[in-house]
Amino acid sequence: MRQLKAVVNDRGSSYAVSGGVVRDRAGVDGFLKALKRDKKFARATHNTWAVLLSDGGPLKGDDGEAGAGQVILRMLEREGLHDHVVVVTRWYGGKKLGGARFRHVQDCVRAYLDALPV
């Protein structure tokens, strides 16, 4: 599991990004379970995610942050990254961010993709 913590901070909200190799939906569920073993991630407001499975197509989860999973999925499609789940975690800071929240999700995913070994 690869994690980048405190990627974005805005008006009290903090974002982090995590990811790893998975082969199927059970792998995604296992990854999310392992991530949430860390109490900090278990208490997060949102753990949005997406994956392009070679044998199962696209999967995504918004975890209450409507549209965020789709943002992650589009970026994975553009990169052609298959069998790799990416999770963007948000700890809500008390102020609504509007459309900026989607830019923050994009910034997190971009940071994660840039940090992957070539």
DSSP file (Angstrom, degrees, kcal/mol; ACC not computed):
  #  RESIDUE AA STRUCTURE BP1 BP2  ACC     N-H-->O    O-->H-N    N-H-->O    O-->H-N    TCO  KAPPA ALPHA  PHI   PSI    X-CA   Y-CA   Z-CA
    1    1 A M              0   0    0      0, 0.0     2,-0.4     0, 0.0    19,-0.2   0.000 360.0 360.0 360.0 129.7    0.0    0.0    0.0
    2    2 A R  E     -A   19   0A   0     17,-2.6    17,-1.9     2,-0.0     2,-0.4  -0.915 360.0-173.8-108.1 133.8    1.4    3.4   -1.0
    3    3 A Q  E     -A   18   0A   0     -2,-0.4     2,-0.5    15,-0.2    15,-0.2  -0.986  18.7-168.8-131.5 140.2    0.1    6.5    0.9
    4    4 A L  E     -A   17   0A   0     13,-3.2    13,-2.5    -2,-0.4     3,-0.4  -0.978  22.9-159.7-121.5 114.1    0.7   10.2    0.4
    5    5 A K  E     +     0   0A   0     -2,-0.5    11,-0.2    11,-0.2    -2,-0.0  -0.618  63.7  12.7 -97.8 154.7   -0.6   12.1    3.4
    6    6 A A  E    S+     0   0A   0     -2,-0.2    10,-0.2     2,-0.1    -1,-0.2   0.890  70.4 153.6  52.0  48.5   -1.6   15.8    3.7
    7    7 A V  E     +     0   0A   0      8,-1.9     2,-0.4    -3,-0.4     9,-0.2   0.912  68.3  15.2 -70.9 -43.0   -1.6   16.3   -0.1
    8    8 A V  E     -A   15   0A   0      7,-1.0     7,-2.4     2,-0.0     2,-0.4  -0.994  60.4-173.7-135.7 139.1   -4.1   19.2    0.0
    9    9 A N  E     +A   14   0A   0     -2,-0.4     2,-0.3     5,-0.2     5,-0.2  -0.998  15.6 163.6-129.8 129.0   -5.3   21.4    2.9
   10   10 A D  E >   -A   13   0A   0      3,-2.6     3,-2.5    -2,-0.4    83,-0.2  -0.926  66.2 -23.6-151.1 120.3   -8.2   23.9    2.2
   11   11 A R  T 3  S-     0   0    0     -2,-0.3    84,-0.5     1,-0.3    82,-0.1   0.838 127.6 -45.7  49.1  41.5  -10.4   25.7    4.7
   12   12 A G  T 3  S+     0   0    0      1,-0.3    -1,-0.3    82,-0.1     2,-0.3   0.147 113.7 115.7  92.7 -20.1   -9.9   23.1    7.4
   13   13 A S  E <   -A   10   0A   0     -3,-2.5    -3,-2.6    80,-0.1     2,-0.4  -0.633  47.7-160.3 -83.1 141.8  -10.4   20.1    5.1
   14   14 A S  E     -AB   9  91A   0     77,-1.8    77,-2.6    -2,-0.3     2,-0.4  -0.934   2.1-159.7-121.6 147.2   -7.4   17.7    4.6
   15   15 A Y  E     +AB   8  90A   0     -7,-2.4    -8,-1.9    -2,-0.4    -7,-1.0  -0.952  10.9 174.9-127.2 145.0   -6.9   15.2    1.8
   16   16 A A  E     - B   0  89A   0     73,-2.0    73,-2.7    -2,-0.4     2,-0.4  -0.917  16.0-145.1-137.4 165.6   -4.6   12.2    1.4
   17   17 A V  E     +AB   4  88A   0    -13,-2.5   -13,-3.2    -2,-0.3     2,-0.3  -0.998  16.6 174.3-138.5 141.4   -4.3    9.6   -1.3
   18   18 A S  E     +AB   3  87A   0     69,-2.6    69,-3.2    -2,-0.4     2,-0.3  -0.912   6.3 162.3-137.2 162.0   -3.5    5.9   -1.1
   19   19 A G  E     +AB   2  86A   0    -17,-1.9   -17,-2.6    -2,-0.3     2,-0.3  -0.987   7.2 168.0-171.7 169.4   -3.4    3.0   -3.6
   20   20 A G  E     - B   0  85A   0     65,-1.7    65,-2.2    -2,-0.3     2,-0.3  -0.972  43.4 -68.9-177.5 169.8   -2.3   -0.4   -4.5
   21   21 A V  E     + B   0  84A   0     -2,-0.3     2,-0.3    63,-0.2    63,-0.3  -0.545  48.6 170.1 -76.3 133.2   -2.5   -3.3   -6.9
   22   22 A V        -     0   0    0     61,-1.6     3,-0.1    -2,-0.3    -2,-0.0  -0.959  25.2-162.4-137.9 156.5   -5.8   -5.3   -6.9
   23   23 A R  S    S-     0   0    0     -2,-0.3    32,-0.3     1,-0.2     2,-0.3   0.614  70.7  -2.5-113.0 -19.1   -7.2   -8.0   -9.2
   24   24 A D  S  > S-     0   0    0     30,-0.1     4,-1.8    29,-0.1     3,-0.4  -0.914  85.1 -77.4-160.5-179.4  -10.9   -8.0   -8.4
   25   25 A R  H  > S+     0   0    0     -2,-0.3     4,-2.7     1,-0.3     5,-0.2   0.858 126.0  56.8 -61.8 -35.9  -13.7   -6.5   -6.3
   26   26 A A  H  > S+     0   0    0      1,-0.2     4,-2.3     2,-0.2    -1,-0.3   0.878 105.5  51.9 -62.7 -36.2  -12.7   -8.7   -3.4
   27   27 A G  H  > S+     0   0    0     -3,-0.4     4,-2.4     2,-0.2    -2,-0.2   0.888 108.8  50.0 -65.1 -39.8   -9.2   -7.1   -3.6
   28   28 A V  H  X S+     0   0    0     -4,-1.8     4,-2.6     2,-0.2     5,-0.2   0.940 111.4  48.5 -62.3 -47.7  -10.7   -3.6   -3.6
   29   29 A D  H  X S+     0   0    0     -4,-2.7     4,-2.2     1,-0.2    -2,-0.2   0.900 112.4  49.0 -61.2 -40.7  -12.8   -4.5   -0.5
   30   30 A G  H  X S+     0   0    0     -4,-2.3     4,-2.5     2,-0.2    -1,-0.2   0.892 110.2  51.2 -64.5 -40.2   -9.7   -6.0    1.2
   31   31 A F  H  X S+     0   0    0     -4,-2.4     4,-2.6     2,-0.2    -2,-0.2   0.941 111.3  46.9 -62.4 -47.4   -7.7   -2.9    0.4
   32   32 A L  H  X S+     0   0    0     -4,-2.6     4,-2.2     1,-0.2    -2,-0.2   0.889 112.1  50.9 -62.7 -39.4  -10.3   -0.6    1.8
   33   33 A K  H  X S+     0   0    0     -4,-2.2     4,-0.5    -5,-0.2    -1,-0.2   0.923 111.1  47.6 -63.7 -44.3  -10.6   -2.7    4.9
   34   34 A A  H >< S+     0   0    0     -4,-2.5     3,-0.9     1,-0.2     4,-0.5   0.903 111.1  51.8 -63.7 -41.2   -6.8   -2.6    5.4
   35   35 A L  H >< S+     0   0    0     -4,-2.6     3,-1.4     1,-0.2     6,-0.3   0.914 107.9  51.8 -60.4 -43.1   -6.8    1.2    4.9
   36   36 A K  H 3< S+     0   0    0     -4,-2.2    -1,-0.2     1,-0.3     6,-0.2   0.516  86.9  81.2 -78.3  -4.0   -9.5    1.6    7.5
   37   37 A R  T << S+     0   0    0     -3,-0.9     2,-0.7    -4,-0.5    -1,-0.3   0.795  77.8  81.2 -65.5 -26.7   -7.5   -0.4   10.1
   38   38 A D  S X> S-     0   0    0     -3,-1.4     4,-2.1    -4,-0.5     3,-0.9  -0.734  85.6-144.2 -76.4 115.6   -5.7    2.9   10.6
   39   39 A K  H 3> S+     0   0    0     -2,-0.7     4,-1.9     1,-0.3    -1,-0.2   0.803  96.0  61.4 -56.9 -31.8   -8.1    4.7   12.9
   40   40 A K  H 34 S+     0   0    0      1,-0.2    -1,-0.3     2,-0.2     4,-0.2   0.923 109.8  40.3 -61.1 -43.2   -7.3    8.0   11.2
   41   41 A F  H X4 S+     0   0    0     -3,-0.9     3,-0.9    -6,-0.3    -2,-0.2   0.831 111.0  57.7 -75.4 -32.0   -8.6    6.7    7.9
   42   42 A A  H 3< S+     0   0    0     -4,-2.1    -1,-0.2     1,-0.2    -2,-0.2   0.839 108.8  47.0 -64.9 -31.9  -11.5    4.9    9.6
   43   43 A R  T 3< S+     0   0    0     -4,-1.9    -1,-0.2    -5,-0.2    -2,-0.2   0.453  87.0 120.4 -89.2  -1.2  -12.6    8.3   11.0
   44   44 A A    <   -     0   0    0     -3,-0.9    47,-0.2    -4,-0.2     3,-0.1  -0.241  68.0-130.2 -62.5 152.5  -12.3   10.1    7.7
   45   45 A T  S    S+     0   0    0     45,-1.3     2,-0.4     1,-0.3    46,-0.2   0.896  88.7  13.2 -68.9 -41.8  -15.4   11.8    6.3
   46   46 A H  E     -C   90   0A   0     44,-2.0    44,-2.6    18,-0.1     2,-0.4  -1.000  48.8-174.8-141.5 136.8  -14.9   10.3    2.9
   47   47 A N  E     -C   89   0A   0     -2,-0.4    42,-0.2    42,-0.2     2,-0.2  -0.796  25.3-177.7-124.3  86.3  -12.8    7.5    1.4
   48   48 A T  E     +C   88   0A   0     40,-2.3    40,-2.7    -2,-0.4     2,-0.3  -0.589   7.5 171.3 -87.7 148.6  -13.6    7.8   -2.3
   49   49 A W  E     -CD  87  61A   0     12,-2.5    12,-2.5    38,-0.2     2,-0.3  -0.960  19.7-172.9-152.8 165.2  -12.0    5.3   -4.8
   50   50 A A  E     -CD  86  60A   0     36,-1.5    36,-2.2    -2,-0.3     2,-0.3  -0.976   4.0-179.4-158.7 156.7  -11.9    3.9   -8.3
   51   51 A V  E     - D   0  59A   0      8,-2.3     8,-2.5    -2,-0.3     2,-0.6  -0.978  23.3-141.3-155.3 146.6  -10.2    1.1  -10.2
   52   52 A L  E     - D   0  58A   0     29,-0.4    31,-3.5    32,-0.3     2,-0.4  -0.942  26.9-157.4-108.2 106.1  -10.1   -0.2  -13.8
   53   53 A L  E >>  - D   0  57A   0      4,-2.8     4,-1.9    -2,-0.6     3,-0.6  -0.699  14.9-142.7 -87.8 133.7  -10.1   -4.0  -13.5
   54   54 A S  T 34 S+     0   0    0     -2,-0.4    -1,-0.1     1,-0.2   -30,-0.1   0.878 103.5  29.9 -59.5 -38.2   -8.7   -5.9  -16.4
   55   55 A D  T 34 S+     0   0    0    -32,-0.3    -1,-0.2     2,-0.1   -31,-0.0   0.356 130.8  34.0-104.8   5.2  -11.4   -8.6  -16.0
   56   56 A G  T <4 S-     0   0    0     -3,-0.6    -2,-0.2     1,-0.2    -1,-0.1   0.410  93.2-131.3-141.7   1.7  -14.2   -6.6  -14.6
   57   57 A G  E  <  -D   53   0A   0     -4,-1.9    -4,-2.8    -5,-0.0    -1,-0.2  -0.300  56.8 -14.9  77.2-163.7  -14.2   -3.1  -16.0
   58   58 A P  E     +D   52   0A   0      0, 0.0     2,-0.3     0, 0.0    -6,-0.2  -0.522  56.9 179.6 -81.8 141.8  -14.5    0.1  -14.0
   59   59 A L  E     +D   51   0A   0     -8,-2.5    -8,-2.3    -2,-0.2     2,-0.3  -0.982   5.6 171.3-133.9 147.5  -15.6    0.3  -10.4
   60   60 A K  E     -D   50   0A   0     -2,-0.3     2,-0.3   -10,-0.2   -10,-0.2  -0.989  17.9-159.7-152.9 158.7  -15.9    3.3   -8.2
   61   61 A G  E     -D   49   0A   0    -12,-2.5   -12,-2.5    -2,-0.3    -2,-0.0  -0.975   5.9-169.4-143.8 128.9  -17.2    4.4   -4.8
   62   62 A D    >   -     0   0    0     -2,-0.3     3,-2.3   -14,-0.2     6,-0.1   0.723  18.4-155.3 -89.3 -23.5  -18.1    8.0   -3.7
   63   63 A D  T 3  S-     0   0    0      1,-0.3   -16,-0.2   -17,-0.1   -15,-0.1   0.880  78.3 -44.2  46.8  44.9  -18.5    7.3    0.0
   64   64 A G  T 3  S+     0   0    0      1,-0.1     2,-1.0   -18,-0.1    -1,-0.3   0.326 119.7 106.4  88.2  -8.2  -20.8   10.3    0.3
   65   65 A E  S X  S-     0   0    0     -3,-2.3     3,-2.4    -4,-0.0     4,-0.4  -0.694  72.4-139.9-103.7  78.2  -18.7   12.7   -1.8
   66   66 A A  T 3  S+     0   0    0     -2,-1.0    -3,-0.0     1,-0.3     0, 0.0  -0.060  77.4   6.3 -48.8 125.0  -20.9   12.6   -4.9
   67   67 A G  T 3> S+     0   0    0      1,-0.0     4,-1.5    35,-0.0    -1,-0.3   0.222  95.8 107.2  91.7 -13.4  -19.0   12.5   -8.2
   68   68 A A  H <> S+     0   0    0     -3,-2.4     4,-2.0     1,-0.2     5,-0.2   0.888  76.1  54.5 -68.8 -38.4  -15.5   12.1   -6.7
   69   69 A G  H  > S+     0   0    0     -4,-0.4     4,-2.5     1,-0.2    -1,-0.2   0.883 106.7  52.6 -61.2 -37.7  -15.2    8.4   -7.7
   70   70 A Q  H  > S+     0   0    0      2,-0.2     4,-2.5     1,-0.2    -1,-0.2   0.870 105.7  54.1 -65.8 -37.3  -15.9    9.4  -11.3
   71   71 A V  H  X S+     0   0    0     -4,-1.5     4,-1.6     2,-0.2    -2,-0.2   0.929 111.5  45.0 -60.9 -45.8  -13.2   12.0  -11.2
   72   72 A I  H  X S+     0   0    0     -4,-2.0     4,-2.2     1,-0.2    -2,-0.2   0.930 112.2  52.4 -63.3 -45.6  -10.7    9.3  -10.0
   73   73 A L  H  X S+     0   0    0     -4,-2.5     4,-2.4     1,-0.2    -2,-0.2   0.908 106.7  52.0 -58.9 -45.6  -11.9    6.9  -12.6
   74   74 A R  H  X S+     0   0    0     -4,-2.5     4,-2.3     1,-0.2    -1,-0.2   0.894 109.9  49.6 -59.1 -40.3  -11.5    9.3  -15.5
   75   75 A M  H  X S+     0   0    0     -4,-1.6     4,-1.9     2,-0.2    -1,-0.2   0.893 110.2  49.8 -68.2 -38.4   -7.9   10.0  -14.5
   76   76 A L  H  X>S+     0   0    0     -4,-2.2     5,-1.9     2,-0.2     4,-1.3   0.890 110.4  51.4 -65.3 -38.8   -7.1    6.2  -14.3
   77   77 A E  H  <5S+     0   0    0     -4,-2.4     3,-0.3     2,-0.2    -2,-0.2   0.921 109.0  50.0 -63.0 -44.5   -8.7    5.8  -17.8
   78   78 A R  H  <5S+     0   0    0     -4,-2.3    -1,-0.2     1,-0.2    -2,-0.2   0.880 114.8  44.3 -61.7 -37.7   -6.5    8.6  -19.2
   79   79 A E  H  <5S-     0   0    0     -4,-1.9    -1,-0.2    -5,-0.2    -2,-0.2   0.685 104.6-131.0 -79.0 -18.5   -3.4    7.0  -17.7
   80   80 A G  T  <5 +     0   0    0     -4,-1.3     2,-0.8    -3,-0.3    -3,-0.2   0.808  48.2 161.5  69.5  29.6   -4.4    3.5  -18.8
   81   81 A L      < -     0   0    0     -5,-1.9   -29,-0.4    -6,-0.2     3,-0.3  -0.759  14.9-175.9 -90.1 111.3   -3.7    2.3  -15.2
   82   82 A H        +     0   0    0     -2,-0.8   -29,-0.2     1,-0.2     3,-0.1  -0.737  57.6  15.8-107.4 154.3   -5.4   -1.1  -14.7
   83   83 A D  S    S+     0   0    0    -31,-3.5   -61,-1.6    -2,-0.3     2,-0.3   0.844  95.0 112.2  56.9  39.4   -5.7   -3.3  -11.6
   84   84 A H  E     -B   21   0A   0     -3,-0.3   -32,-0.3   -63,-0.3     2,-0.3  -0.905  56.2-149.7-144.0 109.4   -4.7   -0.5   -9.3
   85   85 A V  E     -B   20   0A   0    -65,-2.2   -65,-1.7    -2,-0.3     2,-0.4  -0.612   8.8-162.5 -81.7 139.2   -7.1    1.0   -6.8
   86   86 A V  E     -BC  19  50A   0    -36,-2.2   -36,-1.5    -2,-0.3     2,-0.5  -0.993   4.0-167.2-123.0 128.5   -6.7    4.7   -5.9
   87   87 A V  E     -BC  18  49A   0    -69,-3.2   -69,-2.6    -2,-0.4     2,-0.6  -0.966   6.4-161.9-119.3 123.9   -8.4    6.1   -2.8
   88   88 A V  E     -BC  17  48A   0    -40,-2.7   -40,-2.3    -2,-0.5     2,-0.4  -0.935  14.2-159.1-105.3 123.3   -8.7    9.8   -2.0
   89   89 A T  E     -BC  16  47A   0    -73,-2.7   -73,-2.0    -2,-0.6     2,-0.4  -0.839   6.5-168.0-106.3 136.4   -9.5   10.4    1.7
   90   90 A R  E     -BC  15  46A   0    -44,-2.6   -44,-2.0    -2,-0.4   -45,-1.3  -0.987  13.6-161.5-126.8 132.5  -11.0   13.6    3.0
   91   91 A W  E     -B   14   0A   0    -77,-2.6   -77,-1.8    -2,-0.4   -47,-0.1  -0.955  32.1-128.3-106.5 111.3  -11.3   14.8    6.5
   92   92 A Y        -     0   0    0     -2,-0.6   -79,-0.1   -79,-0.2     4,-0.1  -0.348  17.0-161.9 -65.9 134.1  -14.0   17.5    6.4
   93   93 A G        -     0   0    0      2,-0.3    -1,-0.1   -83,-0.2   -80,-0.1   0.333  48.3 -95.9-102.8   6.0  -13.0   20.8    8.1
   94   94 A G  S    S+     0   0    0      1,-0.2     2,-0.4   -82,-0.0   -82,-0.1   0.309  96.1  90.9 102.1 -10.5  -16.4   22.4    8.6
   95   95 A K  S    S-     0   0    0    -84,-0.5    -2,-0.3     2,-0.0    -1,-0.2  -0.975  76.4-119.0-123.2 134.8  -16.6   24.6    5.5
   96   96 A K        -     0   0    0     -2,-0.4   -85,-0.0     1,-0.1    -4,-0.0  -0.450  19.1-163.9 -68.1 139.5  -18.1   23.6    2.2
   97   97 A L    >   -     0   0    0      1,-0.2     3,-1.6    -2,-0.1    -1,-0.1   0.515  15.7-163.3-104.1  -8.4  -15.6   23.7   -0.7
   98   98 A G  T >   -     0   0    0      1,-0.3     3,-1.5     2,-0.2     4,-0.3  -0.303  69.8 -11.5  59.7-141.9  -18.0   23.6   -3.6
   99   99 A G  T >> S+     0   0    0      1,-0.3     3,-1.2     2,-0.2     4,-1.1   0.666 122.9  79.8 -65.9 -17.4  -16.3   22.7   -6.9
  100  100 A A  H <> S+     0   0    0     -3,-1.6     4,-2.3     1,-0.3    -1,-0.3   0.797  79.8  69.4 -60.9 -26.6  -12.9   23.1   -5.4
  101  101 A R  H <> S+     0   0    0     -3,-1.5     4,-1.9     1,-0.2    -1,-0.3   0.850  96.6  51.6 -63.1 -31.7  -13.3   19.6   -3.9
  102  102 A F  H <> S+     0   0    0     -3,-1.2     4,-2.3    -4,-0.3    -1,-0.2   0.873 107.8  51.3 -72.2 -36.3  -13.1   18.1   -7.3
  103  103 A R  H  X S+     0   0    0     -4,-1.1     4,-2.7     2,-0.2    -2,-0.2   0.894 109.5  51.6 -62.9 -38.9   -9.8   20.0   -8.1
  104  104 A H  H  X S+     0   0    0     -4,-2.3     4,-2.2     2,-0.2    -2,-0.2   0.892 108.3  50.2 -66.8 -39.0   -8.5   18.7   -4.8
  105  105 A V  H  X S+     0   0    0     -4,-1.9     4,-2.5     2,-0.2    -1,-0.2   0.934 112.3  48.3 -61.9 -45.0   -9.4   15.1   -5.7
  106  106 A Q  H  X S+     0   0    0     -4,-2.3     4,-2.9     1,-0.2    -2,-0.2   0.915 110.0  51.5 -60.9 -43.8   -7.6   15.6   -9.1
  107  107 A D  H  X S+     0   0    0     -4,-2.7     4,-2.3     1,-0.2    -1,-0.2   0.893 110.8  49.0 -61.4 -39.8   -4.5   17.1   -7.3
  108  108 A C  H  X S+     0   0    0     -4,-2.2     4,-2.3     2,-0.2    -2,-0.2   0.940 112.9  45.8 -65.0 -47.6   -4.4   14.1   -5.0
  109  109 A V  H  X S+     0   0    0     -4,-2.5     4,-3.0     1,-0.2     5,-0.2   0.916 112.6  51.1 -63.6 -42.6   -4.7   11.5   -7.9
  110  110 A R  H  X S+     0   0    0     -4,-2.9     4,-2.6     1,-0.2    -1,-0.2   0.915 109.8  49.9 -60.4 -43.6   -2.1   13.4   -9.9
  111  111 A A  H  X S+     0   0    0     -4,-2.3     4,-1.3    -5,-0.2    -1,-0.2   0.903 112.8  47.8 -61.0 -40.9    0.3   13.4   -7.0
  112  112 A Y  H  X S+     0   0    0     -4,-2.3     4,-0.7     2,-0.2     3,-0.5   0.948 112.8  46.7 -65.2 -49.3   -0.2    9.7   -6.5
  113  113 A L  H >< S+     0   0    0     -4,-3.0     3,-0.8     1,-0.2    -2,-0.2   0.885 110.9  52.8 -61.8 -39.2    0.3    8.9  -10.2
  114  114 A D  H 3< S+     0   0    0     -4,-2.6    -1,-0.2     1,-0.2    -2,-0.2   0.793 107.4  52.9 -65.7 -27.9    3.4   11.1  -10.4
  115  115 A A  H 3< S+     0   0    0     -4,-1.3    -1,-0.2    -3,-0.5    -2,-0.2   0.571  84.6 107.9 -85.9  -9.6    4.9    9.2   -7.4
  116  116 A L  S << S-     0   0    0     -3,-0.8     2,-0.1    -4,-0.7    -3,-0.0  -0.416  81.1-105.8 -67.7 141.5    4.4    5.8   -9.0
  117  117 A P              0   0    0      0, 0.0    -1,-0.1     0, 0.0    -2,-0.1  -0.415 360.0 360.0 -64.5 144.5    7.6    4.1  -10.1
  118  118 A V              0   0    0     -2,-0.1    -2,-0.1    -3,-0.1    -3,-0.0   0.463 360.0 360.0 -78.4 360.0    8.0    4.1  -13.9
